Amino acid sequence: MNRPGPVVRAAELEDVPAVRRFGETQVFAHYAALIDSDTATAQVDSWWNEAYLNAAVAANTLVVAADEGRVIGVGQSGLAGADHVIYKLYVHADHRGHGLGPRLIDALIQQLPADVIRLYVEQFVANERAGAFYQREGFTVQRIEPSSSGDPALAQVWRVRRLKDGRTAGC
């Protein structure tokens, strides 16, 4: 019997504890190897705490990929001024390369207002794997902002992707 694959859907309040655990394990492990562990800890504490995640669920800006009830991917959008930005896009290491990243992006796009014509994403310079993924998904580099710490690995790469009709994933 074939088992169904992962489901990508809007996050619900009941998902918040699992999303937080996902961030504490997956995100920390990923970033501790790219940047320093103190910065990785600060990332998790700031962006993966219960209050922040509850607010994202309430705003309908958080999506999850779940497989047999287990969170294996997370995406979150938000605003930078008037611009819509993907701030989180993570897939469990064991599930990468199976199309979940693009599905999470598509789910985030579907949550955007109908008139949005471009979507931004930001990443640390040190996260070259993410940069290659975003490039494949049609995001082109717009600018690189130096880190306030002066650490070049923590500079932020801003990418943009045009959306066909404000809601579809095509470039």
QUIKA-V345895 format. One record per backbone hydrogen bond with DSSP energy under -0.5 kcal/mol. CO is the residue of the C=O (numbers start at 1). NH is the residue of the N-H. Records with the same first field share a line. If there is no record, write none. Layout:
# QUIKA-V345895
CO: NH / NH
This chain:
# QUIKA-V345895
7: 9 / 66
9: 64
12: 15 / 16
13: 16
15: 19
16: 20
17: 21
18: 22
19: 23
20: 24
21: 25
22: 26 / 27
23: 28
25: 29
26: 30
27: 31
28: 32
29: 33
30: 34
31: 34 / 35
36: 40
37: 41
38: 42
39: 43
40: 44
41: 45
42: 46
43: 47
44: 48
49: 53
50: 54
51: 55
52: 56
53: 57
54: 58
55: 59
56: 61 / 62
57: 60
61: 77
62: 11
63: 75
64: 9 / 66
65: 72 / 73
66: 7
67: 70
70: 67
72: 92
73: 65
74: 90
75: 63
76: 87 / 88
78: 85
80: 83
83: 80
84: 120
85: 78 / 87
86: 122
88: 76
90: 74
92: 95
93: 96
95: 98
99: 103
100: 104
101: 105
102: 106
103: 107
104: 108
105: 109
106: 110
107: 111
108: 111 / 112
109: 112
113: 116
117: 163
119: 161
120: 86
121: 159
123: 157
124: 127
126: 128
127: 131
128: 132
129: 133
130: 134
131: 135
132: 136
133: 137
134: 139
135: 138
138: 140
140: 160
143: 158
144: 146
145: 156
147: 150
150: 152
151: 154
152: 155
153: 126
155: 125 / 157
156: 145 / 158
157: 123 / 159
158: 142 / 143
159: 121
160: 140
161: 119
170: 164
